[in-house]
Amino acid sequence: MEIRAALVIPLILGFAAVAEAGKYCGDPVESGVTSEATQEKAMIAAQEWWSSRAGALGRGYERWNNATDQSMECSKDDRGNFHCKASGRPCLPEGTLPENVPKIDM
């Protein structure tokens, strides 16, 4: 029993490092730079690109509204086109566990 307890504690501590205020978050993800005629369209395209990359972590991470450390950088070029890039840490909704959490037999 003592050996099993010793193995469980590091696993629990490892998951606590991933959780942020009750959320499981991944490493920061960036979109590519989008180019659109309006800033609104460029921002939407950057969020969609970010979502597709964040979704690679698993189901639920793709939601921009759940991300922490969100950042949107936009600029306008001399032709009037807007360029945006989204970045943020993808997080699962609060109270949702990642699909890849190892199961512990007790």
Sequence and secondary structure as in RCSB ss.txt:
>XXXX:A:sequence
MEIRAALVIPLILGFAAVAEAGKYCGDPVESGVTSEATQEKAMIAAQEWWSSRAGALGRGYERWNNATDQSMECS
KDDRGNFHCKASGRPCLPEGTLPENVPKIDM
>XXXX:A:secstr
 HHHHHHHHHHHHHHHHHEETTEEB S EE   EEESSHHHHHHHHHHHHHHHHGGG TTTT GGG EEEEEEEE
E TTS EEEEEEEE B  TT   TT      
